[in-house]
Amino acid sequence: MSLSSHVQELKKKHHVLSEQVEDAQRAPGTNDLEISELKKQKLRLKEEIERLSVDA
C-alpha cells in the first residue's frame, strides 16, 4: 500500500468517526464516556494523517 492510499484510508476512517460522533451526540442515551472515546480515536487519526502528510 502506498503512502497516499494509506492516508486516504485514514481520512475515510476519520470521516466515519466524525459521523459516529455526530450520531452519538444526537442520541439521547449515549453516555459522555463513549463520545469522548470516539473523539480521542478521531484525534489520533487526525494526528497520524498530519504526521504522514508532512513526511510525504
Backbone hydrogen bonds, N-H to C=O, Kabsch-Sander energy under -0.5 kcal/mol:
donor,donor_aa,acceptor,acceptor_aa,energy
6,H,2,S,-2.1
7,V,3,L,-2.5
8,Q,4,S,-2.1
9,E,5,S,-2.1
10,L,6,H,-2.2
11,K,7,V,-2.3
12,K,8,Q,-2.1
13,K,9,E,-2.3
14,H,10,L,-2.4
15,H,11,K,-2.2
16,V,12,K,-2.4
17,L,13,K,-2.4
18,S,14,H,-2.2
19,E,15,H,-2.1
20,Q,16,V,-2.2
21,V,17,L,-2.6
22,E,18,S,-2.4
23,D,19,E,-2.6
24,A,20,Q,-2.6
25,Q,21,V,-2.5
26,R,22,E,-1.5
27,A,23,D,-1.6
30,T,27,A,-1.1
35,I,31,N,-1.6
36,S,32,D,-2.7
37,E,33,L,-2.2
38,L,34,E,-2.1
39,K,35,I,-2.3
40,K,36,S,-2.1
41,Q,37,E,-2.2
42,K,38,L,-2.3
43,L,39,K,-2.4
44,R,40,K,-2.5
45,L,41,Q,-2.1
46,K,42,K,-2.3
47,E,43,L,-2.7
48,E,44,R,-2.2
49,I,45,L,-2.7
50,E,46,K,-2.5
51,R,47,E,-2.4
52,L,48,E,-2.6
53,S,49,I,-2.3
54,V,50,E,-2.0
55,D,51,R,-1.8
56,A,52,L,-1.3
